[in-house]
Amino acid sequence: MISNYEAQIFLKEIGRLIDDYYRCKELRVKNEIGLEIQLLTQLISSELISN
């Protein structure tokens, strides 16, 4: 279980990753960033549902 503070940190990181995703010109790196966004989103979603 993650705290609200930890969830806020993850959400800020997702925001930064989204910015990086749209600025990225290299497809391979862009795909990796997209996977990171999905992973963090799933983590937060599963934690919020379980609470």
Buried (B, 14 or more C-beta within 10 A) or exposed (E): EBEEEEBEEBEEEBEEBEEBBEEBEEEEEBEBBBEBBEEBBEBBEEBEEEE
